[in-house]
Amino acid sequence: MLFKFLYPLRDVFSPLNVFQYITFRSALAAILALLFTFIIGPWIIRFLRRHQIGEEIRIDGPQSHQNKRGTPTMGGLMIIGSVLIPTLLLADLSNVYVQIVMLAMIWMGIIGFLDDYMKVVLKMKKGLIARYKLLGQILLGVIIGVWIFNNPIFADFRSVTSVPFFKNLELDFGFFYPVAIILVITGTSNAVNFTDGLDGLAAGLLAICFTVFSAIAYISGRVDFSSYLNIIYLPGAGELTIFTAAITGACIGYLWFNASPAEVFMGDVGSLSTGAALGAVAVLLKKELLLFIIGGVFVWEAVSVMLQVIYFRITKNKTGEGKRLFKMAPIHHHFELKGWPESRVVIRFWIIGLLLALFSLTTFKIR
């Protein structure tokens, strides 16, 4: 909105010409998101404490987590607010890429809010029933798939995805592409939700992932850069840089309050919304396969849960007593139970996430 209002005034006041540059608006979005988080963060934390909206800790979890009981949750609201406001002010809201990614974040934010509200406020132990959450994720994937298939801007590449390490190679899913979209968005939102179990872990990894996607969005929206790197040129995709920069700033700002010992947890409202946004960005930039590298730690967390469940069921069917593959899943709890301090687990997972992010960028030249 601010962009549409100020940029036409450049003939009257020439410095406003900077609003034409995506790099300027992206940097400003990141700064505004960071500052907005600092401003609203203390207010949200006080509000949550006053209304006793605190986290319930699993009894079977690590004993060191029991002292976190009652810590304010639903802090993801500060992330969502800190992302949407700079995006609304600085992005071109007529851009379909921006519209889709904002829909993904708001949609899953609402579902996550309902889940948190039912668990923390209404004291319903399981919160929103899992199949209803899954239905919401699938429906979001269907909507995005239909939107992409029916929008002419995606006509030349609506059902393809880039294949890492191969020059000018795209995989075409055809009419099965909506299924791929559902899997990416559902998988990513759940993976971030699994990862959000230690102070600062999910937020730090999200900041790393969205920083990488900021660079990819900017490059994909430039015909010269995309041609040089032999990746799909996506007209208009550069506007996604404003959103990804804003969410990077918001996650860093949120870390100020979520660093150990955490003053607030993001809750499902934060993890499901940011995860869905991450998946939607990967879909829109045609980097669904590269997401497995960029978000490798999230993948590792989700796979550890699936392996734990599968192994437990197989051993229970064979011996009558289920056995665990890991001491506890998701995998970060396994390392905690092995004796690693929480801060060590978080920092080492951040390091792995950073290495994977840097490696993902090298795939544009290693072909």
C-alpha positions in Angstrom: 0.0 0.0 0.0 2.8 2.4 1.0 4.7 1.3 -2.1 1.7 2.1 -4.4 1.2 5.5 -2.8 4.8 6.7 -2.6 6.4 5.5 -5.8 4.1 7.5 -8.1 5.2 10.7 -6.2 8.8 10.2 -7.4 8.4 13.0 -9.9 7.5 15.4 -7.1 10.1 14.1 -4.6 12.9 12.3 -6.4 14.3 10.3 -3.4 11.0 8.3 -3.5 12.5 6.7 -6.7 14.2 4.2 -4.4 10.9 2.4 -3.9 11.2 1.0 -7.4 14.1 -1.2 -6.2 13.2 -4.6 -4.7 16.5 -4.6 -2.8 15.6 -1.4 -1.0 12.1 -2.5 -0.2 13.4 -5.9 1.0 16.0 -4.4 3.3 13.4 -2.0 4.7 10.9 -4.9 5.2 13.5 -6.9 7.2 14.3 -3.9 9.4 10.6 -3.0 9.9 9.8 -6.6 10.8 12.7 -6.7 13.3 11.7 -3.4 14.9 8.0 -4.3 15.0 8.8 -7.6 16.7 10.8 -5.7 19.4 7.9 -3.3 19.9 5.0 -5.7 20.1 6.9 -8.6 21.6 6.9 -7.4 25.3 3.2 -6.4 25.0 2.2 -9.9 23.6 4.2 -11.7 26.3 2.6 -9.6 29.1 -0.8 -10.2 27.5 -0.2 -14.0 27.4 1.0 -14.1 31.0 -1.9 -12.0 32.3 -4.4 -14.4 30.7 -2.3 -17.5 31.8 -1.8 -18.7 28.2 1.1 -21.0 29.0 2.7 -24.0 27.4 1.8 -27.5 28.6 4.9 -29.8 28.7 4.8 -33.5 27.8 5.1 -35.6 30.9 7.2 -38.2 28.9 9.5 -35.6 27.6 13.0 -34.7 29.0 12.8 -33.8 32.6 14.8 -30.6 32.0 11.7 -29.2 30.1 9.4 -29.4 33.1 10.6 -26.0 34.4 9.2 -24.5 31.1 5.7 -25.3 32.1 3.5 -22.2 32.0 5.9 -20.3 29.7 3.7 -18.1 27.4 2.9 -19.7 24.1 1.2 -18.5 20.9 4.1 -16.1 20.4 3.9 -16.9 16.7 1.3 -14.1 16.6 4.2 -11.6 16.8 5.9 -13.3 13.9 2.8 -13.2 11.7 2.1 -9.6 12.5 5.7 -8.6 12.0 5.7 -10.2 8.6 2.3 -9.1 7.3 2.6 -5.4 8.1 5.9 -4.7 6.2 4.6 -6.9 3.3 1.4 -5.0 3.1 3.2 -1.7 3.2 6.1 -2.4 0.8 5.1 -5.2 -1.5 3.1 -5.0 -4.7 -0.2 -6.6 -3.4 -1.4 -7.2 -7.0 1.5 -9.7 -7.4 0.1 -13.2 -7.5 3.3 -14.6 -5.8 2.7 -12.3 -2.8 -1.0 -13.1 -2.7 -0.4 -16.9 -2.6 2.3 -16.9 0.1 0.3 -14.5 2.3 -2.7 -16.8 1.9 -0.6 -19.8 3.0 0.7 -18.0 6.1 -2.7 -16.6 7.2 -4.5 -19.9 6.5 -2.2 -22.1 8.5 -1.9 -19.3 11.2 -5.7 -19.6 11.7 -5.5 -23.4 12.0 -2.6 -23.2 14.4 -4.4 -20.5 16.5 -7.4 -22.8 16.8 -5.2 -25.7 17.9 -3.4 -23.6 20.5 -6.6 -22.0 21.7 -8.2 -25.3 22.2 -5.2 -26.8 24.1 -4.2 -23.8 26.2 -7.4 -21.8 26.8 -10.1 -24.5 26.6 -7.8 -27.1 28.2 -8.6 -29.7 25.5 -5.5 -31.9 25.8 -5.2 -32.9 22.1 -6.3 -29.5 20.8 -7.6 -29.5 17.2 -8.0 -33.1 16.1 -5.1 -34.1 13.8 -7.3 -35.1 10.9 -8.9 -31.6 10.9 -5.4 -30.0 10.8 -4.5 -32.4 7.9 -7.7 -31.5 6.1 -6.8 -27.8 6.4 -3.3 -28.4 5.0 -4.6 -30.5 2.1 -7.3 -27.9 1.3 -4.6 -25.2 1.3 -2.5 -27.2 -1.1 -5.6 -27.8 -3.4 -6.4 -24.0 -3.5 -2.8 -23.1 -4.3 -2.6 -25.8 -7.0 -5.8 -24.6 -8.6 -4.7 -21.0 -8.4 -1.4 -21.9 -10.2 -3.0 -24.0 -12.9 -5.5 -21.3 -13.7 -3.3 -18.2 -13.6 -1.8 -17.3 -17.0 1.5 -16.0 -15.4 2.4 -19.7 -14.6 1.4 -20.9 -18.1 4.9 -21.9 -19.2 6.0 -23.6 -16.0 2.9 -24.4 -14.0 3.6 -28.0 -13.3 7.5 -28.2 -13.4 10.1 -28.1 -10.7 13.9 -27.5 -11.0 16.2 -30.5 -10.5 19.3 -29.6 -8.4 22.7 -30.3 -9.9 21.4 -30.5 -13.4 21.6 -27.6 -15.9 18.3 -26.7 -17.6 16.6 -29.8 -16.3 13.0 -29.6 -15.0 10.8 -32.4 -13.8 7.2 -32.1 -15.1 4.6 -33.5 -12.7 1.7 -32.8 -15.2 -1.7 -33.0 -13.6 -0.2 -34.7 -10.5 1.5 -31.4 -9.6 -1.3 -30.4 -7.1 -0.5 -33.6 -5.2 3.1 -32.5 -5.1 2.1 -29.1 -3.8 -0.1 -30.7 -1.0 2.9 -32.9 0.0 5.3 -30.0 0.1 3.1 -27.7 2.1 1.8 -30.3 4.5 5.2 -31.8 5.0 7.0 -28.5 5.6 4.4 -27.1 8.0 4.4 -30.3 10.0 8.3 -30.5 9.9 8.6 -27.0 11.4 6.0 -27.9 14.0 8.1 -31.0 15.0 11.3 -28.9 15.2 9.8 -26.3 17.4 10.7 -28.1 20.6 13.9 -26.3 21.9 14.4 -22.6 22.7 15.4 -20.8 19.5 15.8 -24.0 17.3 12.9 -23.5 14.8 13.2 -19.7 14.6 16.9 -19.8 13.9 16.6 -22.4 11.2 13.7 -20.5 9.6 15.8 -17.4 9.4 18.5 -19.3 7.6 16.1 -20.9 5.1 14.2 -17.7 4.3 17.5 -15.8 3.8 18.4 -18.4 1.1 15.0 -18.1 -0.5 15.3 -14.3 -0.5 18.4 -14.6 -2.7 16.6 -17.2 -4.9 13.5 -15.1 -5.3 15.5 -12.1 -6.3 17.6 -14.0 -8.8 14.5 -15.9 -10.2 12.8 -12.5 -10.9 15.7 -11.1 -12.8 16.0 -12.3 -16.4 19.7 -11.6 -16.5 20.7 -13.4 -13.3 18.4 -16.4 -13.9 19.8 -16.7 -17.5 23.4 -16.6 -16.2 22.7 -19.3 -13.6 20.5 -21.4 -15.9 17.5 -21.4 -13.6 13.8 -20.8 -14.5 13.0 -17.1 -15.0 9.8 -16.3 -13.1 8.5 -12.9 -14.0 7.2 -11.1 -10.9 8.8 -13.6 -8.5 11.2 -10.8 -7.3 8.4 -9.4 -5.1 8.6 -12.5 -3.0 11.9 -11.1 -1.7 10.0 -8.5 0.3 8.0 -11.3 2.1 11.0 -13.6 2.7 13.1 -10.7 4.0 10.3 -9.6 6.3 9.9 -13.1 7.7 13.7 -13.4 8.2 13.6 -10.1 10.2 10.6 -11.3 12.2 12.2 -14.6 13.1 15.4 -12.9 14.2 13.4 -10.5 16.3 11.4 -13.3 17.8 14.7 -15.0 18.8 15.4 -12.1 21.1 12.5 -13.4 23.3 12.8 -17.1 22.4 16.5 -17.5 23.1 17.3 -19.8 26.1 15.7 -19.4 28.6 12.7 -18.6 26.4 10.3 -15.9 27.5 7.7 -17.2 24.9 7.1 -20.1 22.6 5.7 -19.7 19.1 3.1 -22.4 19.4 1.3 -24.0 16.5 0.1 -20.6 15.3 3.8 -19.8 14.6 5.2 -23.1 13.5 2.4 -24.2 11.2 2.1 -20.7 9.6 5.8 -20.2 9.0 6.2 -23.8 7.8 3.4 -23.4 5.3 4.9 -20.1 4.1 8.3 -21.9 3.6 6.6 -24.6 1.6 4.6 -22.2 -0.5 7.8 -20.1 -1.3 9.5 -23.3 -2.5 6.5 -24.2 -4.7 6.3 -20.7 -6.2 10.0 -20.6 -6.9 10.0 -24.1 -8.4 12.5 -25.2 -5.8 10.6 -28.0 -4.2 13.4 -30.5 -4.5 16.0 -28.0 -3.4 13.9 -27.4 -0.3 15.1 -30.9 0.9 18.6 -29.4 1.1 17.8 -25.9 2.3 15.5 -27.2 5.0 17.5 -30.4 5.6 17.3 -30.2 9.4 13.5 -29.8 9.2 13.4 -32.9 6.9 15.7 -34.8 9.4 13.3 -33.9 12.3 10.2 -35.1 10.4 11.9 -38.3 9.2 13.0 -39.2 12.7 9.4 -39.0 13.9 8.2 -41.3 11.0 11.0 -43.8 11.6 10.3 -43.9 15.3 6.6 -44.7 14.7 7.3 -47.2 12.0 10.0 -49.0 14.0 7.8 -49.1 17.1 4.9 -50.6 15.2 7.0 -53.2 13.4 8.7 -54.4 16.6 5.3 -54.5 18.4 3.8 -56.6 15.7 6.7 -59.0 15.7 7.5 -59.3 19.5 4.4 -57.9 21.1 6.4 -55.1 22.6 7.3 -51.9 20.7 10.9 -50.8 20.7 12.3 -47.3 20.0 14.8 -46.5 17.3 15.8 -43.3 19.0 15.7 -42.5 22.7 12.9 -40.0 21.8 11.6 -38.3 18.7 11.9 -35.7 17.2 15.6 -36.2 16.9 16.6 -33.1 19.0 15.1 -34.8 22.1 17.3 -37.9 21.3 20.4 -35.8 21.7 19.1 -34.2 24.8 18.5 -37.6 26.4 22.1 -38.6 25.4 23.2 -35.8 27.7 23.7 -32.8 25.3 22.7 -29.5 26.9 19.8 -27.8 25.1 22.0 -24.9 23.9 24.5 -27.3 22.4 21.8 -29.1 20.4 20.4 -25.8 19.1 23.7 -24.3 18.1 24.9 -27.5 16.4 21.6 -27.8 14.5 21.9 -24.2 13.4 25.4 -24.9 12.1 24.1 -27.9 10.1 21.3 -25.7 8.8 23.8 -23.0 7.8 26.0 -25.5 6.0 23.1 -27.0 4.1 22.0 -23.5 3.1 25.4 -22.6 1.8 25.6 -26.0 0.0 22.2 -25.4 -1.6 23.5 -22.1 -3.2 26.5 -24.0 -4.7 24.1 -26.2 -6.6 23.5 -23.3 -9.0 27.1 -23.7 -10.2 27.8 -27.4 -9.6 26.1 -28.8 -12.6 
